[in-house]
């Protein structure tokens, strides 16, 4: 029996072959934590997808989407600072 065990997190982060799985987990974290990072937007916007460092946000209100487009850099910076690494480089806005 081994003397020390590694957590799944340690294994995923240290194994190059599992890079894609780590990326999927990181993308899922952004969707899951979006309301925690931006509680003031919870009623207006929903994070629906994150792929290849592009976050897709859904809002039925065109005025909200337009306002958020102007705030895109601040949103990206806040998400990246929350995780202390660059996870998002761009945001897409959708009404679907």
N, C-alpha and C positions, 0 to 999 in steps of 0.2 A: 504494500500500500504506500503511495507517495507521501512524503513528509509534508508537502504543502500543496494546497489546491489553488487553482486560479478561478476567478469569477468569469462568468460568460463575457462580461464587459472587457476584462483584460485580454481574454482570448480573441475576441472580435477585433479589438483595437491593435493587437500585436501581430495578427496573422494577415499578411498581404493578400492571400487568396480570398479573404472574407471582406475585402474592401467594398464590394457592391452591397453586401448586407449591412455594413456599417452606414453606408450612404442612405439606404432605405430607412434605417432606424433614425438617423439624423433628420431626414426629411419628415418622417412621422412626428418627431418631437416638435418640430416647428408648427405643424398643424395643431397638435395637441396643446401646445403652450401659447398659441397666439392670443387667446382671450386673457391669459395670465399676464402677458407682456403688455397688451393694450386693452385693459378692462373698459376704458371709455368708449371703445369701438364695438363692444360686444353686441349691442342692439342694431348696429348699422352694417357690419361687415362680417363675413365668414371666410376663414381660410379654407379653401377646398382642395388645393393640390400644391405640392412642392416637388419639383423635379429639376435636376441639373442646375441647382442654385437659382431657380426661378420660382417665386411664390405666386400662386394665383389666388386672388381675393375676389369674393362675390359680393355684390351689392345691387339691390334692385333699384336704388335711387341714383339717377345719372349725376345729380349735383354732388352727391357723396363721392362717387367714383372720380369725378373731376377734381374735387378738393384733395382727395387722397393722392391723385397723380402728382399734384403740386408738392405733396409731402413725401413723395417716394423715397428720396435720399434719407430723410430723417427716420422713416420707418425701417429702411434697410439698416441704417446705423444702429438703431435701438435693438433690432433683432440680433445683429452680429455682436453687439456689446453684451447682450443678455447671455449669449453662449460663449463669449470671449474668443471667438474665431469667426472667420468669414464663412457664413453658411448661405447667405443670400446676396446675389449681385443685381437682381432685377425683379420687378413686380409686374404681373399682368393683372388687369382688372376685367371682370366679367359680370354679366347680368344673368348668366345661365347656370 
